Amino acid sequence: MRDLNATFITEKNKQENKPLFLYTIYDYDGSDTNLYFCEYDTNVTFDSQEYTKFPITHESIGENTKGQIDAVRIMLSNISRLIQAYLEDNDFRGKKVRILTVWADHLDDADAYTEDIFYIDSYSADQDNVVFTVTSKFDVLGVEIPARKYSRNYCGWKFKSTECGYLQDETECNKTLARCRVLNNETRYGGFPSVPSKPIYVP
């Protein structure tokens, strides 16, 4: 059961009003760094936190017959390749996602919101969109075999990691097969040249 303050209830019942959705993806790169996005045409500051405008939306959040929140899909634009770049470097599976519902006319009231907490269960990407499937249950990390991203164009390893195996003096790698060949490290290339040209993410 969500707790709603009086301001939120009043605004919710106004037919002409529309909610704003604020998204936080926690610790997306393993360094306690969060991503803050808003589904709006300008940046939004709420409770002293700025959320960056971004083409992002999500399916309606509903409850099943047991009163549990069903799995929800969050859709983000991939046109700029911003999210794609994050996915190439990090495994988002299991990351915590918070969706706040707020009102544009009451951004100064830090209590006027509802909050939904999810965890990323799987994700997929193509040239247009990135889709996170999120669940309210924190059991997505309970699998023994971690998710693996399959891409023909990019290596999935962090540069100079144990999996990468490169130990020489170069300090940068764009994670392409061509770069691996230049570095004489082709045998440790973490991509899959035989898969289709569009990235495939296997949960």
Secondary structure, 3 states (H helix, E strand, C coil): CCCCCHHHHHHHCCCCCCEEEEEEECCCCCCCCCEEEECCCCCEEECCEEEEECCEEECCCCECCCCCECCEEEEEECCCCHHHHHHHHCCCCCCEEEEEEEEHHHCCCCCCCEEEEEEEEEEEECCCEEEEEEECCCCCCCCCCCCEEECCCCCCCCCCCCCCCCCCCCCCCCCCHHHHHHCCCHHHCCCCCCCCCCCEEEC
